[in-house]
Amino acid sequence: MSDNQLQNNLVVLQADYLEALRLGSGRAADQVVQQALDSGADAGDVYLDIFQPTAYEIGRLWQLNRFTVAQEHLATAIIERQMGELHPLFRPQHRRPQVVIIGCVPNEQHRVGARMVADFFEADGWTAHYLGAATPIDSFVAMAREMQADLIGLSVQMVYYLPHITAFAAALERYGLDGIPIMVGGMPFRQQPDLVQTLNVRFSSTNAREAVQQANQRFAVPAAPMAPDVPLLPVASATLDAFRAARDQIIRLAVTLSLTYPAEVVHFGAHATRILTAGFKFMTRMLETAMLLQNTALLEEQLVWANTRQPHDGVPPEHLLHRFQMYAAAIEDVLPPPHAAEVLPYIAWLIAHQRQFVDR
């Protein structure tokens, strides 16, 4: 079947699907979805060409009093069940380092669109956390901080919930997370695209596939630099044991050194010690694994992630380079010289790679 034939077929099937939901027949709706898949549509096509237009049409019919609240709830339940059944088909072919958190603003119960977007991001390799309907702002922001979100997606279907987006942006600023971009979606933004500028959010999209495409344009992952010629020798088990025994002391000293450079940590405010500690703990785990495996793959992933994510938190590549250098100083100060001599080449590897990100 050609692309045009498939598209025409999906238009017909979408009308059949709407009728199945009007009648409240989950079995008939299942048959329509199966027909679409049998005709060559993939799960994404079903989402965008059957589920999405049907959900919008049901909302329109409800406003016209031609769909009851009970019918709308039953239709939503059928769509969500089928989305759950199709979810295994959204298998990512690769992994991206970014994290997106998606949910509905407070009081907003219409969650189908937000879940569609989350599934598309997951299929594209993002780590996607879907929070569902009516998520309290403080809980949403706390999750964004905990998961170190690169992007936040807010869904609004009812126009009178739009002020929650402004409140959400203000909450991000209070938590020192205003560097995280916000994407928005829902019927008000389809009807009035200029709302994006009015609400001062980053972007909006008409469907889940377009949302992923726009996000990837804004989060182009930098290619890992070519490895400098830094020899990485096997690390003795005694050195690994010494490193593990001293890691808390190393982390504390690295944090202390970092705090002596106020210009690099002022944006963290009162949370500076906690945030720096978490960052150095993560670095320590990656470093320990790299030494154990004698493999830098995890360190490469960490560098790409850090240079993609941290600038949104006000941490430019040159600050990351300085943190690595301070970590090296902590290693030299804490570990006995024979053990430090085995660990430092791995830190030198990180520093040499990070310099290439700084020089870009």
N, C-alpha and C positions, 0 to 999 in steps of 0.2 A: 504494500500500500504506500503510495506517495505521501509526501508531507501534506500536500493540499487535501488529499483524500482523507488522511488521518484527522486533519483539523476539522473538515466538514463532518466526519463521523462523530467527533467529540462534541460538536455543537448539537447534533441530534441526541446523543446520549445524555448530554447535560439536561436537555428538556425532559427526557425520560426520567432522569434522576430526580429532578424537581418534583415531578408528578408522584414518584414513589414516596418522597418525603412528605408531600402534601397528604397522601393517604396514610402516612405513618407506617409504611411497609419496609422494614429493614431487609426482609428477604428480597423484595424487588430491587431495592437499592444495591444489595450485594450482586445481583445479577447484572445490573448496569455496569458496576465497577469491573466485574469479570469480563464483560463484553469489551470494555475499553482496553483492558490488558491483553485480551486475545487478539485485538485488532492491531497491536503493536505499540500502544501507548505505554510509557513507563510510569512509575509511581509519581514522579514530578508532574507529568502531564495530567494525571488524575487529580492531583491537588489543585493545579492552577486552572484547568479547563473544565473541571466538573465540580469539585468541592467549593472552590472560592466563588465562582459566579453564582452558584446555588445559594451559598450562605448570604451573599449580598442581596440576592433577589428575595430570599425569605425575609430579610430585614426590611426591605421595601414593602413587601406585602403585609408585614405586621404593622407598619406605619399606616397603611391604608385600611387597616382593620379587616384584611382578607386572610390573615393567618392568626390564629389565636396564640396566646402565650403558651398553652399546653402543646400545640402543634410545633411551635418554635423550639420548645425545650426538647421534645421528642426528636425533631430533626437534628438538633445539635448533638444529641446523644448518639444518634446513628452515625453522623459524620465522624465524631470523635472515636467511636468504636472502630470504624473502618480505617481511620488514620493509624490507630494502634496496630491494626492488622497489616497495614502497608509499611509501617516503620522499619521492619527488618530489611526492606528493599533499599533503604537509604544507607548503603554501605559506603563509607569514605574510601576513596582510592589512594589517598595520601593524607598526611598529617600536617596541619599548620600549627604554629606556636601560639596563635591568638585564642583568647577566651572571650565569649560573648554571653551576656546574661539578658534574658528576654522575659518579659512579663507584662501584665496589664496594670494600668494605674489604679489607685484606690477606687473602689466602688464599681469598676468596670468588670462586668461578668462575661462579656463576649470574648472568649479566649481562643477560638478556633484559628483565627488569623495569626496570632502570636505563636501558636504551636506549629503552624505550617512553616513560619520563618525559622523557628528553632530547628526543625527537621532538615531544612535546606542547608543551614549553616553546618549542622552535624555531618551531613552528607559531603560537604565540601572540605571536611577535615578540621574544622574549628572545634574547640571544646565548647559545647553549647549547654548552658544551664537554663532550663525552662521553668519559670516560677508560677505560671498559671494565672488565674483571674485575681483581680482585686488585691494586689500585693501592697501592704503598707510601705510607705516611702522609706522609713528608717530601716526596716528589715531588708528591703531591696538594696539600699545603699550599703548596709553592713555586709551583705552577701557580695556585693561588687568589690568591696575592700578585701574581704577574706579570700575571694577567688582571684584577686588581682586582675579584674576584668580589663580587657582592651577596648571593649565596645559594649554599650548598653542599648537595648531595644525596648521601646515603650509602645504599647498598643492602646489606642483609644478609638472606640467606635461611636460613642455618644458625645456630641459636641460639648455638652455642659460639663464634661470631665476634663476638658482641655487645660483648665487652670492647674491641674495636678502636675502637668509637665513643667510649668514654671516653678512650682514648689519642689519638684524633684531636682531640678537644676540647682536651686538654692541649697538643697540638702547636700548635694555633691560638693558644693563650694565649702559648706561648713565643715565637712569631713576632709577637706583638702584634696578632693578627688575631681575637681572641676576640669582637669586635663583629659578625663575620659570622655570621648565623644558620645553623643546620644543620637540614635536614629529613631524615627517614629513611623508609625503606620496606622492605617485605619481609614474608615469612610470619610471623616472630615478632611483628611489630607488628599484623598482622591478628588474630592469635590472642590477643595480650595488649596491648590499647591503652594500658594504664597504664605500659608500658615507657617511653613518651615522657617522663613525669614522672620516672621512676626514673633515666633517663640524662641528664636535664636538657638535652634538645634542644628545638628550637623547635616542630616539629609533624611529624605523620605523616599519610599519606593512604592510602585503600584502593585508589586507582587514579591513573593519570597525569592524567586530566582534573581530578580533585579536587585533586591536588597543585598544578596551575597556578592553580586558583581560589583556594586558600588562600594561595599565594604572592602573587598579585595583591592580595589583601585586605591583606597586610602591607606591600606595596610600592606603595601608591597613588602614582602619579606626580603631583606637584604641577603644577597648571596654570601655564603661563608667565604672569607678570604682564603687565599692559598696559604697553606701551612708554611710558616718560616722554618728554617733549618735549626730546630731546637731539639736536641736528642732527648728522648724519653726512655730512661733505663728502667729495668725491673726494680720494684721497691721491695725491700726485704720485709718479711713478716714482722720482725722486731720493730721496724720503722712504722709499719701500719698500726701496730699495737700502741706505740708511743704517740702517734698522731691521734688515735681514738681517745687515748687517756687524757690528752691535753686539749681536745677540740673546744671544750667550753672556755678554757682559759684563752685560747687563740681567738675565739669569737669575741670575747669580752674586750680583749686588747684591741682588736681591729675596730670594734665599735667606738672605743674610747678615742682612738686615733682619728676616726672619721668625725667625731663630734668636735674636734679641735679646728675644723674648717667650717665655720658657720655658714659661709656663702653656699656651701654644697648641700646643707641639710636644713636650712631655714624654712624651706617650703613644707617640711614635715611637721613643723610646729612641735606641740607637746608629745607627738607620737614618734619623734625622731629615733629615740633609743630602741623602741619596740620594732620599728620598721627596719632599721639597720640590722638589728639582731636577727630578724627573720631572713633578711637577704643573705647575711653571712652564714647562717645555718644551712640555707639551701645550697650555697656555694660549697660549703664543707662537705655536704652529702655527695654532691656531684664529683668533687675532687677525690674523695675517698673511693668512690666507685671507679673512677678513671684509673687511679693507682692500682686498685685491686685487679682490674681487668687489663691494665696496661693498654688502654684504648681511649682515644680522645673524642670518640663520637658524642658522648654525653656532654662534654665540654663545648663542642661545636654547637650542639643544640642549645645549650645554655646561652652562649654568646649571641646566637641569632635571636633567640627569644628576648634576651635582655636589651639588645639594641633595637628591637622592634617595639617592645612594651614600655621600657623605662622612660623614654623621652616624653610619653604622655603623662608621666608623673613628675615631670620636671627634672629628670635625671639624664643629662646629655651624655654622649659617649665618653667625653673627657673626664666626667666625674666617675664613670664606671672604671675607667683606666686607673684613676687615682685610688679607688677602693681596692683594686687588685694589688696595687703597689703597697698599700697599707697592710693588706692581708699578708703579703710577702714579708713585710717588716715584722709582723706579729709572729710569723713562723720562725724567723731568725731569732727573735727574742725568747720565744718559749721553748722550742725544741732544742735538744742537745745538737751540737754541730754535725755529728755523723748522720743523724736522722734528718735534720734540716737540709743537708746536702742532697738527699734523695728526693725530698718533697719539692724543693724549690724549682727544679726544672719544669714541673707541671705548672707551677705558678708563672714561670717565665714564658711558657707556651701561651697561657691565657693573656699575659701582658702583650706579647708580640702580636697576637691576633687582634687584640683590642686596639692597638695602635693603628692598625689598618682601617678599622671602623672610624677612628678619630680623624684620620687623614683624608677621608673621602670628601 
